[in-house]
Amino acid sequence: MFKYFLTAVGLVFSLCACSDSDKHTNVNWDYGTGSNVDITNNTRTEFYRKGKLIYADTYAGGGAGGLLSERISGQQYYWAGGGGLPINGIDVPDKALVEMVSLYDRKRYRIIVELPADLGEQMQKRYRVGGKIDQRNWLYFGLAPGGYYEVLLKADKLVVKPDLLINRGIAVEVNDDWRDKMIPISKQYDASLAEFGKKYGRLYKKHPIPTGMEWAPIMDAYRANQQKTDQHPVN
């Protein structure tokens, strides 16, 4: 995607970390990133446990999911996208750092969050929904225009609802990235930004969207309206 230089895509490494219990080890989980009415690129992810880095990647993933035009014009504000890398065998983290580039804001943002102590236990809870067994083991990082972010625990098969809000706030604009010091974001992503503006610029002008913390009550309302399907836990 970058025009002027190559980046390491899919560079992944994991470091050994001592586990304190099975509540944080041998847990099948994944992560993803995305947005509600923006296109984002996840350019850095780090997970920590007990102060130690246990996973890192520089995968340029993320996205916006489908039907972005319809979501903008219809004010259908829900988290979409979700690109990430497989993280099999990695302990459940207690801290995360995620960086994403917002095409709407033309900025690189950094999210740093402390994760719940019982996150591993929450991920292992299973529910029967119709004829399916599902669990909330997908750690999702959503970035909205204005830097608003939410960290959610979502279901693997997307049938267990509602999504659980873990953390939210305003992400920090990154000003120490070596790429950005050499070449501005607008130059790194010039082709993507041009296509983004061509496809969605008029829609944004016709249908102004919220920004920053204005998103908080909107996304709360979306979760509140989700069908509650976590009624039948499986031991």
Disulfide bonds with the S-S distance in Angstrom:
none
